[in-house]
Amino acid sequence: MTIRPALLLVDDDAEIRDQMKWALASEYQLLEASDRSTALAHVRQAMPRLVLLDLGLPPDTDGASEGLAIVQETLALNPMAKIIVVTGNSDREKAVAAIESGAYDFIEKPVQLDVLKIVLQRAAYLSNLERENRALQEQNGQCEFEGMLGNSARMEDVFRMIRRVGPSDVPVLITGESGTGKELVARAIHRQSARKDQPFVTINCSAIPESLQESELFGYEKGAFTGAAQQRKGRIESAQSGTLFLDEIGDVPLALQVKLLRFLQEHTIQRLGAKGTLTVDARILAATNVDLQQAINEGRFREDLYYRLCVVTIAMPALRERGSDVTLLARTFFGKFAEEQKKPLKGFTPQAIEAVRAHSWPGNVRELENRIKRAVVMAEGKYVSPANLELKDSSSAEEEASTLRASRDSREKDIVRLAMEKAEGNVSRAAADLGISRPTLYQLLGRYGLKKMKSESQKEDA
């Protein structure tokens, strides 16, 4: 008997939910919710593999704040969930924001049931594939931890640190270049903690205008400023009992750093326009791609805040420092995107693998993932080529290395010639002096045109 995958329907319109249940009940185990709290309760209890989500939920039916919050908090609780968002034709920006937050796909209103079924079937298939791959990786002993892959010593150190600090409540500062996976580390720490069933709230400090950062973090009361038509919780308050992740903490202005420091010290906040304070119990994780010590020296970052944040520091290695992880990740991304795109590709050409290994990956894992995704889309044959990846192929690499190779060959030829002269043309003696076998020496003699030395010296091998 086939087990039907669980599908959570989130829409404040009961008629639409009824229509969806009528159309999908035979293929899925259905759960339904009309608001964020009910939806997240289902996520915690049932861990549905699929979520069909209308972004416009009360109290923000004309916006997407509630829907986007569900996307983020669902993925914090269940990173493998496939979320399909429903949006209007004029709300493409909201759909894009949901995809950027981790949603799997979006579908436009009015929903065509045949199209919806195809999207859900594809999402369910990919979910099955990911689960099978995870089980296979664990069976084969591959190093996978909380959605991150890595066999390198540097990543094993990262995994070890996450396991150690996860159960505690101390602030953690995650450092590393852009694209190394700092948010993945933050989510892993959250899932390793006692707060794992509570909200994981992210705020990208560099993506919010400086003038809005305070209201975004601390919230505001009705009438606090022009346009504040109703009271709104800030991100810190939304993380009550859970974890707040401050990405790009180095971009927070000095004035706001003072208030963050006060929150870390006293665990209280004050909304804009409020007279009193609120107590908030939330763990703080922060990340940065800049040198905060340098920022302190330049007067751009408070030293006392830095020491509050970096009780524990986890340094994410750049992809170029992770050795064979680059090919492991490339093959993993290839499998994922080839399945998503329904492309009958068999893999990478040898030249493509060499190009992947040779590239410096300044954009790190994010660059690798994006290049692989584009390559899968653009590939026309059975294999992904360096051209599909927009990387130099092995012949280009050979051109760059030609001078080095010529220098090496010249030196090797001189060493072989001198060894043969010293051995007076005796191949056995020369091979012994060089520490190589006679067949290998014969190959070198042939490669460098030195075979005639034997006949000129009139020496025979012993």
N, C-alpha and C positions, 0 to 999 in steps of 0.2 A: 504493500500500500504506500503510495506517494504522500509524503508529508507536505501539506500546503504551507508556503512561507507566510509569516505574519506580516500584515500590511496595516499601518496606522494611517487613518484618514483624519486630517485636521482641517476643519472648515466650520465657520460659525453659522453657515446656512444648513439647517437640518434637511431641507429638501434635496440639496445637492448631495449630502452624505447618503441619503436614502437611495438616490439614483446610482451612486457609486457602489453601494452595497448590493443593489440589485444586479449590477453588471459584473461585479468582481467576486461575489461570495463563493462561487463554485471553484475559483482558482486560488483564493487566499484566505487565511485566517484573519478576519477583519477586526480591528479595534477602531474606535472613533473618539474624537475630542473636538470641542468647540472653542477651547482657549488654551493658553500656554501651560497653565498649571496642570490641567487634566492630561494634556499631551505628554508632558515630562513625567508625570506619574506613570503613564503607560510605558514610556521608554525605560524607566527604572525597573518596573516589574516584569515586563514581557520582553524587553530588548528586541523589538521588531527589526527585521532585516530591511524592510522597505517603509518609507514614509511618503505619503502624498500630502503636500502642505500648501494651503492657500496663504500667501504672505500677508494679506490684509485681514488681520484679526483684531477684535476689540482689545483695548480701547483705541487702537490706531488703525481703524478699518480703511482709512484713505492712504495710509503709509505702509511701511514694511518693517517697522522696528520690532513688533512682536514676532513676526515670522522669522526675521533674521536672528532674533534671540533664540528661537526654537532650533534653528539650524545649528548655531554654535553650541548650545547646551546639549542637544541630542548627540552631536559628534563627540563632545567631551565625555558623555556617558557611554556611547557606543560608536567608536571610530569607524567601524565597518558598516554602519548603516548607510543605505542608499536613499538619499532624500531627493524627491522630484517636486519642484515647486510649481505652483499654478499661478499664472500672472496674466494680466490683460495685454492687449496689443501695444498700448501706449506706455507700458511699464517695463520696457526692456532693461532700463538701468537697474531696477530693483532685482530683476532676474540675474543680471550680471553680478550684482552685489552678493546674491545668494550663492552663486557658483564660486565666487572668490572666497566665500566663507566656508566652502566645502561641500555644497550641495552637488549631487550627481548630475542632474539635468533639469530642464524646465519645459513646461508645456503651456501653450497659450489658450486663453478662453476665446470662444466657447470650446470646451474640451470635446474632441472627437474620440469616441470610445475605442475605435479600432486603433487609432494612433496611440492612445494611452496604454492600451494592452500591450502593444509592441514595446513601448518604452519600459513598462514594468517588467515584461518578460526578459528584456535585455539586462535590466538592473538586477533581477533575480539571478540570472545566469552568471553575471559577473560576480555577484555576491557568493554564489556557490564556488566559482573558480578561485576567488580569493581565499575562501575557507579551506578549500582543498590544497591550495598552494601553501597556506600557513601550516596545515597539518603535515604536508610533505616536507617542508623546511624543518619543522621540529623533529620529524622522523629521521631526516638525514643529518641532523645535528648542525644545520646552518644557524648562524648567529642572528636571530631575529628577536627583537625585544620591543614590545609596545608599539608595533607598527614601524620600527626602524630596522634597517638591515645593515649588517656590517660584520666582517670577519677580522678586521684589522685590530691591532693592539690598542690603537687610539680610541676606537669605538668601544672596545671591551672595557676600557677605563671609564668611558662615559656611562655605559650601562651599569657598571659597578657603583658609580657615584649616585646614579638615580635610585638604585635599590637602597642605598644607605640613607640618603636624605629624604626619600619619599615619605616614610612613616612619621617623620618629625614635622614640626610646624615652623621651622626656621626659614627666614627669607633666603632665596637663592638667586644669585646673579649669573646669568648665562651669557657668555661672551663668544664672539666668533664673527666671521665675515658674513655678509648677506648671502642667503641661500644655503647655509650649512645645516639648517633644520633646528633652529633654536626654539621655535614654537612647538615642534614635536617633542623636544626634551621637556618643555614646560607641561605639556599635556601628559606626558609619561609620569612626571613627578606627581601630578594631581591624581592620576589613576593608581599610583602606588601608595597614596595617603589615605588616612581615615576619612577624608573629605570627598572621596571619589564619587559618592552618590549625590553630592551637592554641586551647585553651579561652578563652571569654569568660565570666567568672563575675561575676554581679551580686549585690550585697547591698544591700537597702534598710535603711539604718541606723535609720530612723524606725519601721520595721515590726517590729523585733525588740526585745523587752523588754531594758532595760538590763542586767539580771542575766545574760542569755544572750549578749550581744554578744561578749564575749571568747571564749567557747567556740566560737561560730559562726565568728568570724574566724580564730582561731588553732588550733582543734581541741583535743583532749584525749586523754590516755592512759587506759587501762583502770584504773578505781579512783581516778581523780583526784578524784571527788566522788560523793556518793550518787546512784546511778542511772547512773553511767558504766560500763556493763557491758562495753563493748568500746572499743577505740581508734577514734578518728574524726578524719579530716582536717578541717581548717578550710577556709574559703573561700579564704584566701590560698594555702594549699598546693595546693588544687584548681586554682588558676590557674597552676600551674607552667608556664613557657615561654609563657604566654599573657597575658591582660589581666584585671585585677581592676577592676571598676567599683563604686565606693563612692557610692551614691546617698544624698542628704540627709546629707552628711558633717558638716554643722553640728550634727546631733543626737547625735554620738558623745560620750560622757562624757569629762571631762578625764583621768581615770585611764587610759582606753583610748587616748586621743590620744598619750600618752607612748609606748606600745608601737607604735603606728602610726608615729610619728616614728622610732623605733629601726629598724623594718623598712625605712623609706625610706632611712635613712642606711647601714645595714649589710647589707640584703637577707637578714636572718636572722629566724627566728621561733622561739618556744618554746611547744610545746603545754602546756596546763594539765596539771600533774602530771609533766612531763618534766624530766629533769636536764640534757639537752643541747639544743643549738639545731640548726635545720635551715636550710640555704641555699635560698632560693626566688628564682627568676628570673621575676619577673612585672612587667609594666608597670602603673602605677597611674593610673586616671582617676577623677575625683571630680566630684560635682555638688551644687549647693545652690540653694535658693530663698530663702535668708536672706542678709543682709548680714554676711559674716564679719568685716569690719573693725569693725562695731559689736559683734559678738560678742566680738571681741578686747578692745575697750575695756571691755566689761562683764565681762570675766574668764571668759567661757564657752568661748573657743576659744584655743588656743595660737598665738602669733604665729609661732614657729619652724616649726610644722607647716604653717601657712598658706603661708609662703614656700616650703616644700618642695613643696607641692601646686600652687601657681600659677606654675610656671615659664612656662607658657603658659595664658592665660585665653581662653575662647570665651564670649561673651555671647549667649545666645539671645534674639531679640526677641519681645516679646509679639505675639499675633496682631493686635491693634489697630494695631500699628506696621508691618504688612506689606502694607498697601494692597490691591491686587487679588488677592493670594494667598488671601484669604478665600473668594472665589467660585471660584477654581481648586480649592481644597481641598474646598469644599462639593460641587461637581460631581463630583469624584473619589470622595468618600465616597458620594455618591448612587449612582453607577454600581456601586460595589462592593456596597453593601448591597441595592440593588434586585435585583441578580443573585443574591445569597445568599438573599434571601427569596422569590425567584421572583415578584416583584410586577411586573405589567405597567404600570409607571409611565413617563410620558414626560419628567418633569423637574419643575422648580419653576415656580410661578406668578410673574409679574413682581413681585407684592407680596412673595412669599417671598424673592426675591433682594434686594429693597430692604431687607427686614427683616434679612437676613443681613449686608448691608453696614452697616446702621445700628447693629447690636448691638455692645456694647463687648467682648464675649467675655472676661469676667474669668477663666474657666477655660481660655482659650486653645484650642489645637488639640484637646485632649482633650474639652472641652465641645462644640466644633463637631462632632466625630466622634460623640459620644454623642447629641446632638440630631438629627443627620441620621439615625442608625440608628433612633432612636425614631420619627422622622417617617415614615420609609419603612414601618415596621411599622404605624403608626396611619393612614396615608393610605388613604382609601376611594375617591377618584376617580382621575383619571389624573395629577393633579399634586399635588405637595407644597405646602401652604399655610402661611401664618404660624401658623395655629392648630395645625397638625401639629407645627411647630417650637417651639410655645409661646413665640413672639415676637410683639411688637406689629406689626400690619400698617401699611401706608403711611398709612391714614386716621388711626391713632393718632399716627403721626409728624407728620402734618400738623397735628393738634390742638396738639401740643407746639410746633410751629414757627409757629403762627398769629400770635402777637404779633410775632415777628421779621418775618414776611412783611408784616403790616400796616404796620409801621414802614417797611420798604423801599418799599412801594407809595406810602405817603404822601410820602416824600421824592422818589420818582421823579415823582409827579404835580406837586409843587412845581417841580422842575427843568424839566419840560416847559412848565408854565404860564409860568414866568419867561422861558424861551427864546422862546415865542410872543409874549409882551409886548414883549421886546426887539426882535424882528423885525417888530413891528407887524402880527402875524397872517400874515406871509409864510411859508408852509410850507417852501419851498425854502431860504430863508435860515435858518430855525430848525433845519431838519434838518442844514444844513451846520455851524452853530454847535455842534450836539450831536454831530456826527460819525457820524450815522446816515443811512439812506436815507429818501427821502420816504415809501415804503410803510410802513416801520417807524414813522415819526412819525405817519402817519394811524392806524395801529393803536393807538398810545399815546393819541392824542387821543380815539379812540372808547372805549378802555378806561376813561379817566378822565373822560368826559363833557365834554371840552373842545372838541368840534367847533364849537360855536356861536361860538367866538372868531373864527373866520375870517369869518363873516357879519357879526358885530358890528363888526369893524374895517373891513369892506368892502375887504379887500385880496385881490387875485388873485395867484396864482402867476405868476412870470415865465415 
